[in-house]
């Protein structure tokens, strides 16, 4: 990034955690000062603990294959701030973003706003300026109080519910589900992914209360001939308005097949609403989708694998995918970095069960919420692991790769994956 954009981003990022009284109305006022850009295109809104970014990427890529001019908003970024919003698969011009974030920050309505609120306004403003027809938007945190909840979407989804950010969202699956269901709107169809009984009941109750039509992805999309492999998965999907479609995705793991089912149910919902989505676009878009940082090898150092699994549920999906779907032997070494608000010891215990003979290297990311190496080392020892601590993710990865000829797995944080990408390659490009 240019120094101007970098400086502006760092200024707003410094304000991110200084407030706890989040209100959607604050973002709405900021957007009103910009002429309500988020009302100039149609949208899809996706919440969930894990999988929401993958679902967004799949839906956007199919819409683009259908000839729709798309906007995609996701978070966090891995290496470059501009990853957070794409227009037709490409980054917005850097000089424009630098000028617009400065202009937005100068508005009276921006006073007291956080990094994510300003970023949301910048993304929505950018989409409008570039003539986006449909925006696919990932919720940042929770749903009800998230800045993106200013949207009046054509459809929304909840991908999964697990215990994460419990200090903000609640300490039960039902409580978290209610927060994430806060994006539901009267008359707007809701697609539910793989929710457990309590989460499903809580989210369904919110949908019924506000008059949002409810659709379980499993009831909308029938899957057959599912085969997972080291490069992704193949399956046949049957849903209206399409006949049985043989499909392939390059995203790895059975959990990504579940995410693809949720994405397909969303696309079927949009098609039922009148959007022209040819079967060929579904096939080609799913096959072309890339979602970096999720269970993939580093292209320049293929012994290094990474996955942004940042909570216990995500880690369990990673372990299942590694052993059952990719059929790989346990990694020879593990690099682990995690934020302070995550269950580090429980995650390390799961990693010990997964790869008991692996050499473990713990490190902190550059993120200000990162758990420090000494605390990680204590958690590793409590989990029965003889770990080595490092001051950086890059140092930990380099040490792990130097000490073994086998595979090295990096997990625990998308921030950690991004830092590894800066050193070893594999970062998202300007065009996806």
Secondary structure, 3 states (H helix, E strand, C coil): CCHHHHHHHHHHHCCCCCCCCCCHHHHHHHHHHCCCHHHCCEEEEEECCCCHHHHHHHHHHHHHHCCCCEEEECCCCCCCHHHHEEECCEECCHHHHHHHHHHHHCCHHHCCCCHHHHHHHHHHHHHHHCCCCEEEEECCCCCCCCHHHHCCCCEEEECCCCCCCHHHHCCCHHHHHHHHHHHCCCCCEEEECCCCHHHHHHHHHHHHHHCCCEEEHHHHCEEEEEEEECCEEEEEEEECCEEEEEEEECCCCHHHHHHHHHHHHHHHHHHHCCCCCCHHHHHHHHHHCCCCCCCEECCCCCCEEECCCCCHHHHHHHHHHHHHHCCCCCCCEEEECCECCCCHHHHHHHHHHHCCCCEEEEECCCCCCECCHHHHHHHHHHCCCCEEEECCHHHHHHHHHHHCCCCEEEECCHHHHHHHHHHHCCCCCCEC
